[in-house]
Amino acid sequence: MPLSRVRLRFLVASLLTVSFLGALDHTVVSTSLATIAGELGALQLMSWVVVGYTLASTVLLPVLGKLGDVLGARRVFLASLVMFLAASLICGFATDMRWLIAARVLQGMSSAGLQLMSQTIIARVTTQRERPRYMAIIGAAFPIAILVGPVLGGAITDYWGWQLVFWINIPVGAAALALALAAVPHLEPGPAPRGFDIAGAAVFTTSLVALVLAASWIAERNAGAATLAAGGICLVGFTAFFLIERRAPEPVVPLHFFANRTIAACTALSAIIGVGLFSITAYLPTYFQMAYRTTATVSGLVPIATVFGMLLSNLLTGWLASRSGRYRIFPIIGTMLGAAGLLVMASLPAGLPLWVPMIVMGVVGMGTGAFMSLIVAVVQGAAPPSQTGTITATINLVRQVGSTVATAIIGGVIGSAVAARLPARLEASTLTPQLVHAAAPAVQADVAQIYSSVFTPIFIALAAAYAVGIVAALLLPHGRLSDEPVPAPRPSSESLPA
């Protein structure tokens, strides 16, 4: 559905604002957690403020993608935005941690709808060739949120109280809602379904929750039985899900998608982003505080350099792909840069000037940004218009699941490996950067060497993940993005283009 240039700009502004709000709530709360937990008196539940949001925003992706195809992306988008604003209001009024966690689950559910429908709407109103440029603009919301979220959350908490962390969404979101009501067109929904895959959605949600819980508990020494139970539920659940989806008339994740080479390759590339980069970002500050003996503030410069490289590359490749119509070269170059950068990180000796790893991780970020939003635009063009929401949900889902599982595994490896190698005079459970920095130079050198030796195989493993991404990128078919308008949705039985 082509739009006038003015209306398209209003639409992109609205979608970018809303996507930024959803992404910001992943990051802005992190610096407020300790204050919130202390005031609400439930430190043991603190992690669930984040986990509840992440779980809800992940498990609902395939369901919301299907609803967007059936009911229309505009309806799901507006409903998600209203729900997000209501949940933000409820979060600020929370008087205990369980109330806050429940409201955060609602926020996560609505955030998934905002992110997913923003990408789906852009796919429906632009040509394939225009799409990478606009998708890159909307995709910039996530790296910007990573850059400003923690600082903004800390400042708001210190000067105005943690409640405003959530309430600040309301005036900005209300303005975006007013703009969206005028700018988001009435898009024709897909054909009436032969029935919603309730069994598949329920089994998938249960299995995915079990997978995330198992990955989160694997690092806890006293959670062995719970981890095994969750892993067993996950294994049985995904086996049942595969069998259900093969027989469902309207599956939430159509397995026949993956017979298409473009979709299969882009799905693999999306998983590589979650596994290869998003999983390690949270641990980089700890690594540099211990191995390079920096302060907490200075250690944050490396993730900032990574995200800044990702942001610039994301915008540049989106513009270049739209201008030339070519897309295959960008994921090839991007995965090569990611693999090379992480191999260099594995070989860097501890104690170098911090600008060296900043540049290296900036290159990794640039490599990832080169195909981060682009593959979403490409995979949307490879699926039938009637299943745009479903394929967009799938490509986002594998990225988030890959990131969540890999993050938990890396955390477990770091915790157990460091504890096993520490000298007897140091206790892993009480080891802090401040304690190490105050110790004798010999102790500092020992700890730096331990962290360097622990992170080296992790960087090599992540480089290997990007090497798999190189193979996936090379398997992408040659082609150009089409200038033809997106056709109206037709029944989902239509064939997939290569």
MARNUMAR-528941 format. One record per residue (C-alpha): residue number from 1; residue in one letter; chain; y, x, z. Coordinates in nm, 2 decimals, always signed. Layout:
<nodes>
[NUM,a,A,[Y,X,Z]]
...
</nodes>
This chain:
<nodes>
[1,m,A,[+0.00,+0.00,+0.00]]
[2,p,A,[+0.30,+0.21,-0.12]]
[3,l,A,[+0.62,+0.19,+0.09]]
[4,s,A,[+0.98,+0.27,+0.01]]
[5,r,A,[+1.08,+0.62,+0.11]]
[6,v,A,[+1.31,+0.49,+0.38]]
[7,r,A,[+1.05,+0.26,+0.54]]
[8,l,A,[+0.79,+0.54,+0.51]]
[9,r,A,[+1.02,+0.77,+0.71]]
[10,f,A,[+1.07,+0.51,+0.98]]
[11,l,A,[+0.70,+0.46,+0.99]]
[12,v,A,[+0.63,+0.83,+1.03]]
[13,a,A,[+0.89,+0.86,+1.30]]
[14,s,A,[+0.73,+0.57,+1.49]]
[15,l,A,[+0.38,+0.70,+1.45]]
[16,l,A,[+0.48,+1.06,+1.55]]
[17,t,A,[+0.66,+0.92,+1.87]]
[18,v,A,[+0.36,+0.72,+1.97]]
[19,s,A,[+0.11,+1.00,+1.89]]
[20,f,A,[+0.32,+1.24,+2.10]]
[21,l,A,[+0.31,+1.00,+2.39]]
[22,g,A,[-0.07,+0.97,+2.37]]
[23,a,A,[-0.11,+1.35,+2.34]]
[24,l,A,[+0.14,+1.42,+2.61]]
[25,d,A,[-0.06,+1.22,+2.87]]
[26,h,A,[-0.34,+1.47,+2.82]]
[27,t,A,[-0.11,+1.76,+2.93]]
[28,v,A,[+0.18,+1.63,+3.13]]
[29,v,A,[-0.03,+1.52,+3.43]]
[30,s,A,[-0.19,+1.87,+3.49]]
[31,t,A,[+0.10,+2.02,+3.69]]
[32,s,A,[+0.14,+1.70,+3.89]]
[33,l,A,[-0.23,+1.67,+4.00]]
[34,a,A,[-0.20,+1.86,+4.33]]
[35,t,A,[+0.10,+1.65,+4.44]]
[36,i,A,[-0.06,+1.32,+4.34]]
[37,a,A,[-0.38,+1.40,+4.52]]
[38,g,A,[-0.20,+1.51,+4.83]]
[39,e,A,[+0.02,+1.20,+4.85]]
[40,l,A,[-0.26,+0.96,+4.77]]
[41,g,A,[-0.50,+1.14,+5.01]]
[42,a,A,[-0.80,+1.20,+4.78]]
[43,l,A,[-0.83,+1.56,+4.68]]
[44,q,A,[-1.20,+1.52,+4.60]]
[45,l,A,[-1.12,+1.27,+4.33]]
[46,m,A,[-0.84,+1.47,+4.17]]
[47,s,A,[-1.04,+1.59,+3.86]]
[48,w,A,[-1.12,+1.23,+3.77]]
[49,v,A,[-0.76,+1.16,+3.69]]
[50,v,A,[-0.81,+1.39,+3.39]]
[51,v,A,[-1.18,+1.32,+3.33]]
[52,g,A,[-1.14,+0.94,+3.33]]
[53,y,A,[-0.87,+0.96,+3.07]]
[54,t,A,[-1.06,+1.20,+2.85]]
[55,l,A,[-1.39,+1.01,+2.87]]
[56,a,A,[-1.22,+0.68,+2.79]]
[57,s,A,[-1.03,+0.83,+2.49]]
[58,t,A,[-1.35,+0.98,+2.36]]
[59,v,A,[-1.62,+0.72,+2.39]]
[60,l,A,[-1.41,+0.44,+2.24]]
[61,l,A,[-1.32,+0.62,+1.92]]
[62,p,A,[-1.61,+0.48,+1.70]]
[63,v,A,[-1.56,+0.13,+1.84]]
[64,l,A,[-1.19,+0.14,+1.78]]
[65,g,A,[-1.24,+0.29,+1.43]]
[66,k,A,[-1.46,+0.00,+1.34]]
[67,l,A,[-1.22,-0.26,+1.49]]
[68,g,A,[-0.94,-0.11,+1.28]]
[69,d,A,[-1.14,-0.16,+0.96]]
[70,v,A,[-1.24,-0.52,+1.05]]
[71,l,A,[-0.92,-0.65,+1.22]]
[72,g,A,[-0.66,-0.43,+1.05]]
[73,a,A,[-0.51,-0.11,+1.17]]
[74,r,A,[-0.17,-0.27,+1.25]]
[75,r,A,[-0.32,-0.51,+1.50]]
[76,v,A,[-0.52,-0.25,+1.68]]
[77,f,A,[-0.23,-0.01,+1.68]]
[78,l,A,[+0.02,-0.26,+1.83]]
[79,a,A,[-0.23,-0.38,+2.09]]
[80,s,A,[-0.31,-0.02,+2.19]]
[81,l,A,[+0.06,+0.05,+2.23]]
[82,v,A,[+0.12,-0.25,+2.45]]
[83,m,A,[-0.18,-0.16,+2.66]]
[84,f,A,[-0.06,+0.20,+2.69]]
[85,l,A,[+0.28,+0.09,+2.82]]
[86,a,A,[+0.12,-0.15,+3.07]]
[87,a,A,[-0.12,+0.12,+3.19]]
[88,s,A,[+0.16,+0.36,+3.23]]
[89,l,A,[+0.35,+0.11,+3.45]]
[90,i,A,[+0.04,+0.05,+3.66]]
[91,c,A,[-0.02,+0.43,+3.71]]
[92,g,A,[+0.32,+0.47,+3.86]]
[93,f,A,[+0.26,+0.19,+4.11]]
[94,a,A,[-0.08,+0.33,+4.23]]
[95,t,A,[-0.12,+0.35,+4.60]]
[96,d,A,[-0.46,+0.51,+4.61]]
[97,m,A,[-0.66,+0.75,+4.38]]
[98,r,A,[-0.91,+0.49,+4.27]]
[99,w,A,[-0.63,+0.26,+4.15]]
[100,l,A,[-0.48,+0.56,+3.96]]
[101,i,A,[-0.81,+0.66,+3.80]]
[102,a,A,[-0.87,+0.30,+3.68]]
[103,a,A,[-0.53,+0.29,+3.53]]
[104,r,A,[-0.58,+0.63,+3.37]]
[105,v,A,[-0.90,+0.49,+3.21]]
[106,l,A,[-0.69,+0.21,+3.05]]
[107,q,A,[-0.44,+0.47,+2.94]]
[108,g,A,[-0.72,+0.68,+2.78]]
[109,m,A,[-0.86,+0.38,+2.60]]
[110,s,A,[-0.53,+0.29,+2.45]]
[111,s,A,[-0.44,+0.65,+2.37]]
[112,a,A,[-0.75,+0.67,+2.15]]
[113,g,A,[-0.63,+0.36,+1.96]]
[114,l,A,[-0.28,+0.51,+1.91]]
[115,q,A,[-0.41,+0.85,+1.78]]
[116,l,A,[-0.68,+0.69,+1.56]]
[117,m,A,[-0.47,+0.41,+1.41]]
[118,s,A,[-0.18,+0.64,+1.34]]
[119,q,A,[-0.40,+0.85,+1.11]]
[120,t,A,[-0.56,+0.53,+0.96]]
[121,i,A,[-0.22,+0.37,+0.88]]
[122,i,A,[-0.10,+0.69,+0.71]]
[123,a,A,[-0.42,+0.69,+0.50]]
[124,r,A,[-0.36,+0.33,+0.39]]
[125,v,A,[+0.01,+0.37,+0.29]]
[126,t,A,[+0.00,+0.71,+0.11]]
[127,t,A,[-0.18,+0.87,-0.18]]
[128,q,A,[-0.44,+1.14,-0.12]]
[129,r,A,[-0.19,+1.40,-0.24]]
[130,e,A,[+0.10,+1.28,-0.01]]
[131,r,A,[-0.13,+1.24,+0.29]]
[132,p,A,[-0.17,+1.60,+0.41]]
[133,r,A,[+0.21,+1.64,+0.45]]
[134,y,A,[+0.24,+1.33,+0.66]]
[135,m,A,[-0.08,+1.39,+0.85]]
[136,a,A,[+0.04,+1.73,+0.94]]
[137,i,A,[+0.37,+1.59,+1.08]]
[138,i,A,[+0.17,+1.34,+1.30]]
[139,g,A,[-0.08,+1.61,+1.39]]
[140,a,A,[+0.20,+1.82,+1.52]]
[141,a,A,[+0.22,+1.59,+1.82]]
[142,f,A,[-0.08,+1.75,+1.99]]
[143,p,A,[+0.04,+2.12,+1.98]]
[144,i,A,[+0.39,+2.02,+2.08]]
[145,a,A,[+0.25,+1.82,+2.38]]
[146,i,A,[+0.05,+2.13,+2.48]]
[147,l,A,[+0.37,+2.34,+2.48]]
[148,v,A,[+0.60,+2.11,+2.66]]
[149,g,A,[+0.37,+1.89,+2.87]]
[150,p,A,[+0.29,+2.12,+3.17]]
[151,v,A,[+0.66,+2.23,+3.20]]
[152,l,A,[+0.79,+1.87,+3.17]]
[153,g,A,[+0.53,+1.74,+3.42]]
[154,g,A,[+0.62,+2.00,+3.68]]
[155,a,A,[+1.00,+1.95,+3.64]]
[156,i,A,[+0.97,+1.57,+3.67]]
[157,t,A,[+0.74,+1.60,+3.98]]
[158,d,A,[+0.97,+1.85,+4.15]]
[159,y,A,[+1.29,+1.66,+4.10]]
[160,w,A,[+1.21,+1.29,+4.06]]
[161,g,A,[+0.86,+1.23,+4.18]]
[162,w,A,[+0.52,+1.21,+4.01]]
[163,q,A,[+0.56,+0.83,+3.94]]
[164,l,A,[+0.81,+0.91,+3.67]]
[165,v,A,[+0.55,+1.12,+3.49]]
[166,f,A,[+0.40,+0.79,+3.39]]
[167,w,A,[+0.71,+0.57,+3.38]]
[168,i,A,[+0.89,+0.79,+3.14]]
[169,n,A,[+0.65,+0.66,+2.87]]
[170,i,A,[+0.79,+0.31,+2.91]]
[171,p,A,[+1.14,+0.34,+2.76]]
[172,v,A,[+1.03,+0.58,+2.49]]
[173,g,A,[+0.72,+0.37,+2.41]]
[174,a,A,[+0.93,+0.05,+2.40]]
[175,a,A,[+1.16,+0.20,+2.15]]
[176,a,A,[+0.86,+0.31,+1.94]]
[177,l,A,[+0.71,-0.04,+1.97]]
[178,a,A,[+1.03,-0.20,+1.83]]
[179,l,A,[+1.03,+0.05,+1.55]]
[180,a,A,[+0.66,+0.00,+1.48]]
[181,l,A,[+0.70,-0.38,+1.46]]
[182,a,A,[+0.95,-0.33,+1.18]]
[183,a,A,[+0.80,-0.02,+1.01]]
[184,v,A,[+0.42,-0.07,+1.02]]
[185,p,A,[+0.32,-0.29,+0.73]]
[186,h,A,[+0.07,-0.58,+0.74]]
[187,l,A,[-0.24,-0.40,+0.60]]
[188,e,A,[-0.52,-0.60,+0.45]]
[189,p,A,[-0.83,-0.57,+0.68]]
[190,g,A,[-1.17,-0.49,+0.54]]
[191,p,A,[-1.43,-0.75,+0.45]]
[192,a,A,[-1.57,-0.97,+0.72]]
[193,p,A,[-1.86,-0.78,+0.89]]
[194,r,A,[-2.22,-0.91,+0.89]]
[195,g,A,[-2.21,-0.86,+1.27]]
[196,f,A,[-2.07,-0.60,+1.51]]
[197,d,A,[-2.31,-0.33,+1.62]]
[198,i,A,[-2.29,-0.41,+1.99]]
[199,a,A,[-2.62,-0.23,+2.07]]
[200,g,A,[-2.52,+0.08,+1.89]]
[201,a,A,[-2.18,+0.09,+2.06]]
[202,a,A,[-2.33,+0.04,+2.41]]
[203,v,A,[-2.60,+0.30,+2.36]]
[204,f,A,[-2.35,+0.55,+2.21]]
[205,t,A,[-2.10,+0.50,+2.49]]
[206,t,A,[-2.37,+0.55,+2.76]]
[207,s,A,[-2.51,+0.86,+2.58]]
[208,l,A,[-2.17,+1.02,+2.53]]
[209,v,A,[-2.07,+0.96,+2.90]]
[210,a,A,[-2.40,+1.12,+3.01]]
[211,l,A,[-2.34,+1.42,+2.78]]
[212,v,A,[-1.99,+1.48,+2.91]]
[213,l,A,[-2.11,+1.44,+3.27]]
[214,a,A,[-2.40,+1.68,+3.21]]
[215,a,A,[-2.17,+1.94,+3.05]]
[216,s,A,[-1.92,+1.90,+3.34]]
[217,w,A,[-2.19,+1.93,+3.61]]
[218,i,A,[-2.38,+2.22,+3.46]]
[219,a,A,[-2.14,+2.47,+3.62]]
[220,e,A,[-2.20,+2.32,+3.97]]
[221,r,A,[-2.48,+2.48,+4.16]]
[222,n,A,[-2.56,+2.18,+4.38]]
[223,a,A,[-2.57,+1.93,+4.09]]
[224,g,A,[-2.90,+2.04,+3.93]]
[225,a,A,[-3.08,+1.71,+3.97]]
[226,a,A,[-2.78,+1.51,+3.85]]
[227,t,A,[-2.74,+1.74,+3.55]]
[228,l,A,[-3.10,+1.70,+3.45]]
[229,a,A,[-3.08,+1.32,+3.49]]
[230,a,A,[-2.76,+1.30,+3.28]]
[231,g,A,[-2.92,+1.53,+3.02]]
[232,g,A,[-3.23,+1.31,+3.00]]
[233,i,A,[-3.03,+0.99,+2.96]]
[234,c,A,[-2.82,+1.17,+2.69]]
[235,l,A,[-3.13,+1.28,+2.50]]
[236,v,A,[-3.30,+0.94,+2.51]]
[237,g,A,[-2.98,+0.76,+2.44]]
[238,f,A,[-2.89,+0.96,+2.13]]
[239,t,A,[-3.25,+0.92,+2.00]]
[240,a,A,[-3.22,+0.55,+2.04]]
[241,f,A,[-2.87,+0.55,+1.89]]
[242,f,A,[-3.00,+0.72,+1.57]]
[243,l,A,[-3.28,+0.46,+1.54]]
[244,i,A,[-3.04,+0.17,+1.59]]
[245,e,A,[-2.78,+0.30,+1.34]]
[246,r,A,[-3.05,+0.34,+1.07]]
[247,r,A,[-3.12,-0.03,+1.10]]
[248,a,A,[-2.78,-0.19,+1.19]]
[249,p,A,[-2.62,-0.38,+0.91]]
[250,e,A,[-2.27,-0.27,+1.02]]
[251,p,A,[-2.33,+0.06,+1.22]]
[252,v,A,[-2.04,+0.20,+1.43]]
[253,v,A,[-2.12,+0.55,+1.29]]
[254,p,A,[-2.27,+0.50,+0.94]]
[255,l,A,[-2.52,+0.79,+0.91]]
[256,h,A,[-2.51,+0.77,+0.53]]
[257,f,A,[-2.16,+0.92,+0.55]]
[258,f,A,[-2.32,+1.26,+0.60]]
[259,a,A,[-2.50,+1.26,+0.27]]
[260,n,A,[-2.16,+1.32,+0.12]]
[261,r,A,[-2.09,+1.69,+0.10]]
[262,t,A,[-1.72,+1.66,+0.16]]
[263,i,A,[-1.77,+1.44,+0.48]]
[264,a,A,[-2.05,+1.67,+0.61]]
[265,a,A,[-1.84,+1.99,+0.56]]
[266,c,A,[-1.52,+1.84,+0.71]]
[267,t,A,[-1.72,+1.70,+1.01]]
[268,a,A,[-1.86,+2.05,+1.08]]
[269,l,A,[-1.51,+2.20,+1.05]]
[270,s,A,[-1.37,+1.95,+1.29]]
[271,a,A,[-1.65,+2.04,+1.54]]
[272,i,A,[-1.56,+2.41,+1.50]]
[273,i,A,[-1.20,+2.35,+1.61]]
[274,g,A,[-1.32,+2.19,+1.93]]
[275,v,A,[-1.59,+2.45,+2.00]]
[276,g,A,[-1.42,+2.76,+1.87]]
[277,l,A,[-1.06,+2.73,+2.00]]
[278,f,A,[-0.99,+2.42,+2.22]]
[279,s,A,[-1.27,+2.52,+2.45]]
[280,i,A,[-1.13,+2.87,+2.54]]
[281,t,A,[-0.76,+2.79,+2.56]]
[282,a,A,[-0.79,+2.66,+2.92]]
[283,y,A,[-0.95,+2.99,+3.04]]
[284,l,A,[-0.71,+3.23,+2.87]]
[285,p,A,[-0.45,+3.24,+3.15]]
[286,t,A,[-0.72,+3.33,+3.41]]
[287,y,A,[-0.86,+3.60,+3.18]]
[288,f,A,[-0.52,+3.77,+3.14]]
[289,q,A,[-0.43,+3.73,+3.51]]
[290,m,A,[-0.75,+3.92,+3.60]]
[291,a,A,[-0.81,+4.16,+3.31]]
[292,y,A,[-0.45,+4.24,+3.23]]
[293,r,A,[-0.32,+4.18,+3.59]]
[294,t,A,[-0.03,+3.96,+3.48]]
[295,t,A,[+0.14,+3.68,+3.68]]
[296,a,A,[+0.05,+3.32,+3.62]]
[297,t,A,[+0.38,+3.26,+3.44]]
[298,v,A,[+0.33,+3.56,+3.20]]
[299,s,A,[-0.03,+3.47,+3.14]]
[300,g,A,[+0.08,+3.14,+2.99]]
[301,l,A,[+0.25,+3.32,+2.70]]
[302,v,A,[-0.08,+3.38,+2.52]]
[303,p,A,[-0.18,+3.01,+2.49]]
[304,i,A,[+0.18,+2.93,+2.39]]
[305,a,A,[+0.15,+3.19,+2.11]]
[306,t,A,[-0.18,+3.04,+2.00]]
[307,v,A,[-0.05,+2.68,+1.99]]
[308,f,A,[+0.28,+2.79,+1.82]]
[309,g,A,[+0.08,+2.96,+1.55]]
[310,m,A,[-0.13,+2.64,+1.51]]
[311,l,A,[+0.18,+2.43,+1.49]]
[312,l,A,[+0.35,+2.64,+1.22]]
[313,s,A,[+0.03,+2.67,+1.01]]
[314,n,A,[-0.05,+2.30,+1.04]]
[315,l,A,[+0.29,+2.20,+0.90]]
[316,l,A,[+0.29,+2.47,+0.63]]
[317,t,A,[-0.06,+2.40,+0.49]]
[318,g,A,[+0.01,+2.02,+0.49]]
[319,w,A,[+0.32,+2.08,+0.28]]
[320,l,A,[+0.14,+2.32,+0.04]]
[321,a,A,[-0.16,+2.09,+0.00]]
[322,s,A,[+0.06,+1.80,-0.09]]
[323,r,A,[+0.27,+2.01,-0.33]]
[324,s,A,[-0.03,+2.16,-0.51]]
[325,g,A,[-0.30,+1.90,-0.47]]
[326,r,A,[-0.54,+2.19,-0.37]]
[327,y,A,[-0.70,+2.19,-0.03]]
[328,r,A,[-1.03,+2.39,-0.04]]
[329,i,A,[-0.87,+2.74,+0.00]]
[330,f,A,[-0.70,+2.65,+0.33]]
[331,p,A,[-1.01,+2.59,+0.55]]
[332,i,A,[-1.17,+2.90,+0.39]]
[333,i,A,[-0.88,+3.13,+0.48]]
[334,g,A,[-0.83,+2.95,+0.82]]
[335,t,A,[-1.19,+3.00,+0.94]]
[336,m,A,[-1.19,+3.36,+0.82]]
[337,l,A,[-0.87,+3.42,+1.03]]
[338,g,A,[-1.02,+3.25,+1.33]]
[339,a,A,[-1.34,+3.45,+1.31]]
[340,a,A,[-1.16,+3.78,+1.26]]
[341,g,A,[-0.91,+3.71,+1.54]]
[342,l,A,[-1.18,+3.63,+1.80]]
[343,l,A,[-1.38,+3.94,+1.70]]
[344,v,A,[-1.07,+4.15,+1.76]]
[345,m,A,[-1.02,+3.98,+2.10]]
[346,a,A,[-1.37,+4.08,+2.19]]
[347,s,A,[-1.30,+4.44,+2.11]]
[348,l,A,[-0.96,+4.47,+2.28]]
[349,p,A,[-0.97,+4.70,+2.58]]
[350,a,A,[-0.82,+4.55,+2.90]]
[351,g,A,[-0.47,+4.68,+2.99]]
[352,l,A,[-0.31,+4.68,+2.65]]
[353,p,A,[+0.05,+4.54,+2.63]]
[354,l,A,[+0.04,+4.16,+2.64]]
[355,w,A,[+0.20,+4.13,+2.30]]
[356,v,A,[-0.12,+4.26,+2.14]]
[357,p,A,[-0.34,+3.97,+2.24]]
[358,m,A,[-0.05,+3.73,+2.19]]
[359,i,A,[-0.04,+3.83,+1.82]]
[360,v,A,[-0.42,+3.82,+1.78]]
[361,m,A,[-0.45,+3.47,+1.94]]
[362,g,A,[-0.15,+3.36,+1.74]]
[363,v,A,[-0.35,+3.45,+1.43]]
[364,v,A,[-0.64,+3.25,+1.56]]
[365,g,A,[-0.41,+2.95,+1.61]]
[366,m,A,[-0.27,+2.99,+1.26]]
[367,g,A,[-0.62,+3.00,+1.11]]
[368,t,A,[-0.71,+2.68,+1.30]]
[369,g,A,[-0.39,+2.50,+1.21]]
[370,a,A,[-0.45,+2.57,+0.84]]
[371,f,A,[-0.72,+2.30,+0.83]]
[372,m,A,[-0.67,+2.10,+1.16]]
[373,s,A,[-0.50,+1.80,+1.01]]
[374,l,A,[-0.59,+1.87,+0.65]]
[375,i,A,[-0.96,+1.79,+0.69]]
[376,v,A,[-0.87,+1.45,+0.83]]
[377,a,A,[-0.67,+1.37,+0.51]]
[378,v,A,[-0.95,+1.51,+0.29]]
[379,v,A,[-1.23,+1.32,+0.46]]
[380,q,A,[-1.04,+0.99,+0.44]]
[381,g,A,[-1.02,+1.03,+0.07]]
[382,a,A,[-1.40,+1.08,+0.05]]
[383,a,A,[-1.49,+0.75,+0.23]]
[384,p,A,[-1.44,+0.40,+0.10]]
[385,p,A,[-1.10,+0.24,+0.19]]
[386,s,A,[-1.29,-0.03,+0.38]]
[387,q,A,[-1.42,+0.24,+0.62]]
[388,t,A,[-1.11,+0.45,+0.67]]
[389,g,A,[-1.09,+0.38,+1.04]]
[390,t,A,[-1.46,+0.45,+1.09]]
[391,i,A,[-1.45,+0.79,+0.92]]
[392,t,A,[-1.13,+0.89,+1.09]]
[393,a,A,[-1.29,+0.81,+1.43]]
[394,t,A,[-1.59,+1.02,+1.34]]
[395,i,A,[-1.40,+1.33,+1.25]]
[396,n,A,[-1.19,+1.30,+1.57]]
[397,l,A,[-1.50,+1.23,+1.78]]
[398,v,A,[-1.69,+1.54,+1.69]]
[399,r,A,[-1.38,+1.76,+1.77]]
[400,q,A,[-1.34,+1.61,+2.12]]
[401,v,A,[-1.71,+1.62,+2.21]]
[402,g,A,[-1.74,+1.98,+2.08]]
[403,s,A,[-1.43,+2.08,+2.29]]
[404,t,A,[-1.55,+1.90,+2.61]]
[405,v,A,[-1.91,+2.03,+2.60]]
[406,a,A,[-1.81,+2.39,+2.50]]
[407,t,A,[-1.54,+2.40,+2.77]]
[408,a,A,[-1.79,+2.30,+3.04]]
[409,i,A,[-2.04,+2.56,+2.92]]
[410,i,A,[-1.79,+2.84,+2.90]]
[411,g,A,[-1.67,+2.75,+3.25]]
[412,g,A,[-2.02,+2.77,+3.38]]
[413,v,A,[-2.08,+3.11,+3.21]]
[414,i,A,[-1.76,+3.26,+3.35]]
[415,g,A,[-1.83,+3.13,+3.70]]
[416,s,A,[-2.19,+3.25,+3.73]]
[417,a,A,[-2.13,+3.59,+3.54]]
[418,v,A,[-1.83,+3.69,+3.75]]
[419,a,A,[-2.00,+3.59,+4.08]]
[420,a,A,[-2.31,+3.80,+3.99]]
[421,r,A,[-2.10,+4.11,+3.90]]
[422,l,A,[-1.85,+4.11,+4.18]]
[423,p,A,[-1.88,+4.39,+4.45]]
[424,a,A,[-2.02,+4.27,+4.78]]
[425,r,A,[-1.68,+4.29,+4.95]]
[426,l,A,[-1.54,+4.02,+4.72]]
[427,e,A,[-1.63,+3.66,+4.74]]
[428,a,A,[-1.62,+3.46,+4.41]]
[429,s,A,[-1.54,+3.13,+4.57]]
[430,t,A,[-1.22,+3.27,+4.73]]
[431,l,A,[-1.12,+3.51,+4.45]]
[432,t,A,[-0.76,+3.45,+4.33]]
[433,p,A,[-0.53,+3.65,+4.11]]
[434,q,A,[-0.29,+3.69,+4.40]]
[435,l,A,[-0.58,+3.84,+4.61]]
[436,v,A,[-0.67,+4.08,+4.33]]
[437,h,A,[-0.32,+4.19,+4.26]]
[438,a,A,[-0.27,+4.27,+4.63]]
[439,a,A,[-0.59,+4.48,+4.65]]
[440,a,A,[-0.63,+4.85,+4.60]]
[441,p,A,[-0.59,+4.98,+4.24]]
[442,a,A,[-0.96,+5.06,+4.23]]
[443,v,A,[-1.05,+4.70,+4.31]]
[444,q,A,[-0.81,+4.57,+4.05]]
[445,a,A,[-0.97,+4.80,+3.79]]
[446,d,A,[-1.32,+4.68,+3.89]]
[447,v,A,[-1.22,+4.31,+3.86]]
[448,a,A,[-1.04,+4.38,+3.53]]
[449,q,A,[-1.35,+4.54,+3.39]]
[450,i,A,[-1.58,+4.26,+3.51]]
[451,y,A,[-1.36,+3.99,+3.34]]
[452,s,A,[-1.34,+4.20,+3.02]]
[453,s,A,[-1.71,+4.24,+3.01]]
[454,v,A,[-1.77,+3.86,+3.08]]
[455,f,A,[-1.53,+3.74,+2.81]]
[456,t,A,[-1.64,+3.98,+2.54]]
[457,p,A,[-1.96,+3.79,+2.46]]
[458,i,A,[-1.78,+3.46,+2.48]]
[459,f,A,[-1.52,+3.57,+2.22]]
[460,i,A,[-1.81,+3.70,+2.00]]
[461,a,A,[-1.99,+3.36,+2.03]]
[462,l,A,[-1.67,+3.17,+1.94]]
[463,a,A,[-1.62,+3.41,+1.64]]
[464,a,A,[-1.98,+3.32,+1.54]]
[465,a,A,[-1.88,+2.95,+1.55]]
[466,y,A,[-1.59,+3.02,+1.31]]
[467,a,A,[-1.83,+3.21,+1.09]]
[468,v,A,[-2.04,+2.89,+1.06]]
[469,g,A,[-1.71,+2.72,+0.98]]
[470,i,A,[-1.66,+2.97,+0.69]]
[471,v,A,[-2.00,+2.85,+0.55]]
[472,a,A,[-1.89,+2.48,+0.59]]
[473,a,A,[-1.56,+2.55,+0.42]]
[474,l,A,[-1.73,+2.72,+0.12]]
[475,l,A,[-1.95,+2.41,+0.09]]
[476,l,A,[-1.65,+2.19,+0.03]]
[477,p,A,[-1.65,+2.07,-0.33]]
[478,h,A,[-1.38,+2.19,-0.57]]
[479,g,A,[-1.12,+1.92,-0.65]]
[480,r,A,[-0.76,+1.80,-0.63]]
[481,l,A,[-0.60,+1.54,-0.42]]
[482,s,A,[-0.54,+1.22,-0.62]]
[483,d,A,[-0.19,+1.08,-0.69]]
[484,e,A,[-0.34,+0.73,-0.74]]
[485,p,A,[-0.25,+0.46,-0.48]]
[486,v,A,[-0.52,+0.38,-0.23]]
[487,p,A,[-0.72,+0.08,-0.36]]
[488,a,A,[-0.76,-0.24,-0.16]]
[489,p,A,[-1.06,-0.24,+0.08]]
[490,r,A,[-1.39,-0.36,-0.08]]
[491,p,A,[-1.72,-0.43,+0.08]]
[492,s,A,[-1.87,-0.13,+0.27]]
[493,s,A,[-2.16,-0.11,+0.03]]
[494,e,A,[-1.94,+0.07,-0.22]]
[495,s,A,[-2.06,+0.42,-0.30]]
[496,l,A,[-1.91,+0.74,-0.16]]
[497,p,A,[-1.73,+0.98,-0.39]]
[498,a,A,[-1.83,+1.34,-0.37]]
</nodes>
